[in-house]
Amino acid sequence: MSNPALFSSLFAVSSPVPAGETLSEAEYQAAREYIVAMSQDWATSVITGDFSSCEGYFGDEFQGTDMVGNRYGKTELFSDGPLEGYISNHVNQVDVRFFGQSAIAYGDETLTHTDGSQVTLVWTDIWVHRDESWKLVAAQDVYQGGKGP
């Protein structure tokens, strides 16, 4: 758009967070630690099939895209049960970047199959801060190198 005032007005109407609103450095650090911890929690839940701890941090409007391009919501994810054929899922790293009261988490994790073979997933998660808590609202996963199990 060539009109910055119009763009700002549209952003203000479509965004749940007022433009320019930020958190303190301590709040960002606490949020970073929380998002990293919840990333490992979700990875563990995929193996155990117990998503009860995820209820608190998944937004109701959550939308994910899996490794082969299928979309899923919170209800589908929580009803899937454990990921069959895998014995562990370890988050290797998470880089969290903040944009006001939104965050993008870039990470990867290694799934270990029952035969010992491994596959790495690379992912991007979108988090928003609202009602004094962080909620995961979107996720995109791909197999590293485009190759799955």
Disulfide bonds with the S-S distance in Angstrom:
none
